[in-house]
Every structure is written in C-alpha cells, then in structure tokens.
Amino acid sequence: MEIVDLKKWFPGVKANDGVNLTLRAGEVHAILGENGAGKSTLMKMIYGLLEPTSGEIRFMGKAVHFRSPREAIHAGIGMVHQHFMLIPALTVAENVVLGDEPGRIKFNRKEAERRVRDLSEKYRLAIDPTAKVADLSVGLQQRVEILKAFYRKAKLIILDEPTALLTPQETRELFAIIHGLKADGVPVLFISHKLDEVLEISDRVTVMRAGKTVETVETAGATPQSLANLMVGREVVLRVEKNAAHPGEPILKIHDLHVRDSGRIERVKGVNLELRRGEILGLAGIDGNGQFELADAIAGLIKAEQGHIIFDGHDITRLTPAERTERGIAYVPQDRQADGLVLSFDLVENTILRDFRKRPFAKNGVIDRAAAASYTERLIREFDVRPPDASRKASELSGGNQQKVILAREVSRDPLMLIAAQPTRGLDVGAIEGIHRQLVRLRDEGKGVLLVSLELEEILSLSDRIAVIHDGRIVAIVPGAHATREQIGLLMAGSHGHSEVSMS
C-alpha cells in the first residue's frame, strides 16, 4: 500500500493534511501520534469509512477509492477495531461468516464451523467455532475479529489499539499471531500508544503530528524517548517525577465490603482497605478480579451487599452517587463512553454535568450558557483537549480526548478524593505525562487518590502504596518504593508465597 499526500478536511479542522506512507509486504508498520493527530481519520479513509478530500491511496499497485467498508473488504483490507464489532449472542462461526454465509437457501452451520476451524488452524488462532462470543475473554474476541478479516480473504490487516484491553498474557498471544502473519507475508498496520510494544513488534514506525506524517523510522534504531519526542514535538518526561509522599489521616475506610455484579456474581469478597490523605494508593490486579466493581461501589454505581464505606468520617454506604459527589468524591470511570460522558452532549454540557444546577452555571433555574462555555474553554486549554472547540459533541472526539474531558471535569471540582480507573487507557505519551502530573498534584495538595489500573508500570511508578487484589480479595498491601514487577505480578496471579504485607 502507498498513501500519497492524503488530506481530509472537516469544517474548520484539517484532520489529515498531507499524509504519506508506504507499507511493504510482510512488515508490521506502526502508526504513532498524539490523541487527535489524525490516526483514526487516516484508518477510516483506508477502510472506506471516510472519503479523502484529496490525495491518493494505492493498493496492490492500483489507485483505489473506497466509498464503503464493503468495497475495502472486497479489495482485501481487514480492520480490527478497538471496540469490537461482534454480536455477543451469536457463536464464533456465526459472527465470522455473517453476511457471507455458506448454503444457498438455508444456513449450513456445519460448513460454517468447518471453514472457521480450518482458518483458525491455518493462522494459529486456536478458538472453538461453536462457542458463544458473550462467553469469550477480550483476547479471544479479538481473535474472532481477525478471523473475520481472513474469512473475507484480507491481504492487509489494520489493528487499531489492539492491546488496549488485553492482559499481558493476551498481549503475548497476540504478538505471536502477528509474527505468524508476518511469516505468511501479510502486512500489518499497528496503531498504538504503547511505545515499548511498538518497538517490540514493528519493523518501521511512522509518526503523525497535527494531521501530518512527521517521519518514518526503522524500529531497530529507535528508542522510547526518541519516538515520544517525535510524537509531541518536544522533550517528553517518560518517568513520573514526584517527591516523597506525606500521608495524613485516612480519608477512606472500607470494612468487610461485599459486592455483586449485575449477574449476581460476587466480585468483591470482604475487602478491608484504607486510603490516606496525601497519598496515591494503587490497586493492582489482573482484569476481572473485582477491582473495577470495588471502584464502582465506592463511587456508588453499585450497591454494597455487606460492609461499610466510611468517607471523611461519615458512613456513605447507602448514599447515592450524587450525594457522594457532593461530599467530595470524584470519579474517572473505566468505561468513559458508557459511564463518563453523554456522547450526544457537547463539551460545555459534559463539563458541567455535575454542577449545571449551581452558580455560576445556572441562574433562576436556567443554564447560563456564556458562563458555562467560558469555564469549558478554560478547561480545554488547561487539559489540551483537541480539537479545542467547546461546541463539539463528545462523540466527535477521539477516545484520548474524551478521557481528558472527564479528567478535567472531575479534577477541576477540587475533590477530597479522586478514584481514577484506567485514567490513561488509550492516551499518548504527552497526555499520559499531563495526567500523571495532575494525580501527583492532587496528592501533594493533601487529597487521596485511588489509582485502579491494569498497567503495572503505571501502578509501580505512581503509587505510594500498592494494594493487590486477587479473586475479589486484597491479598497484600506493599510500600510502592519497595515493590517490584516480579513481586506484584506473582501476587496478582494468586501466588501467595508472601504473607499479607501491610504498611502502618
């Protein structure tokens, strides 16, 4: 594939402004860039979701102009989206063949399952064709998406943020699959924000900034620091800079907390935990071990079955989420689109969601749009939300910029405690640097920060203490300064060779 001077302009925005890219057969070519750099727009044009304003896309030696994904798929381009396009109630085979089912008159289920099984064996994507997608892990669902592409005879695979929701083990399995694709001569476009992963899996890297391709480099000669600097256009601090913590009295006390999810499965099993003023407490665990249900319960999104949540000296176990917000709890939820934003609202409406009834945003029950817009524009500048347009709907922003809006809203309310669940998921290195700085600032101001993250490096670099959760229970609490990746990794996996460690 060759992309020549590709441009895509929207009213007032140059999303892509002269993109040039060459993809070779059998290579993994990574695309790096800040949130809002134009990566998603570029992929949508390649896949036929958007039509270019100008420029040219050449595929297999011919100029192509895809007006729909169907045309791109027919030409041999497959794309695995960050948010999977699967139907949970259907089986693996049904999802893979959907739209191109075997059988002239009646769907031939056995033939569909045979074809999918043969494909999975050919591309080393071990998966049961008869399994329901709803019962599969995220990593296995991703395999179904890849199988969908190969069922339609894809000659090029686009992977959009493919490891954003994967565990470390699932990431290793995905990389093994990618190496297999390379060996078969299938080129892969790999879009990611994770510099270490890009350096590990790719052959070349193209960096985008402000809608333009800045530079293409051989991965062998690149470093995380050099790529980060190219992305942001300045020297980026990749390590977290913070002074020693000076924790005070507990701001949050959790006693014997039990929580069930929507399926009535117990996810939190008798947790006892304290968060102090002036500290960042990291909650580490493999996905699915109850950490996000615990965060939701503290914020009031899930009711506690048993136990107590004491915040700032008061029992808030039965309070509503709004009442907890009023008492000083801020929450950056794991699912920014479902729980953090109203996607059909513009940025002004989203930034005042918690305070639209209060002054200065309301007078006599009517929203003061001018005051609200002025407030939102200030937050947009402070948190570098792109594009800097307060009238844009939240749905029109990239995932990383949606995350910035949520963090700006929650942090700007001056909370006593911030619960940050996956605060940097899908963000570029420049945005991560800024968010980490905000979390440390809150800590230094004497606020409590509960950091819930699947990124172990983030937990290790930010946390003053680390609580490890396994199977809904806190199995250890260790000082952040003394924790190692190996120690925390073993505890996360359920190896309890250490007795529970506490830090008084």
Buried (B, 14 or more C-beta within 10 A) or exposed (E): BBBBBBBBBEEEBBBBBBBBBBBEEEBBBBBBBBBBBBBBBBBBBBBBBBEBBEBEBEBEEEEBEBEEBEBBBEBBBBBBBBEBEBEEEBBBBBBBBBEEBBEEEEEBBEBBBBBBBEBBEEBBBEBBBEBBBEEBBBBBBBBBBBBBBBBBEBBBBBBBBBBBBBBBEBBEBBBEBBEBBBEEEBBBBBBBBBBEBBBEBBBBBBBBBBBBBBEBBEBEEBEBBBBBBBBBEEEBEBEBEBEEBEBEEBBBBBBEBBBBBEEEEBBBBBBEBBBBBBBBBBBBBBBBBBBBBBBBBBBBBBEBEBBBBBBBEEEBBEBEBEEBBEBBBBBBBBEBBEBBBEBEBBBBBBBBEBBBEEEEBBEEEEBBEEBBBEBBBBBBEBBBBBBEBBEBBBEBBBBBBBBBBBBBBBBBBEBBBBBBBBBBBBBBBBBBBBBBBBBBEBBEEBBBBBBBBBBBEBBBBBBBBBBBBBBBBBBBBBEBEEBEEEBBBBBBEEEEEEEEBEBE
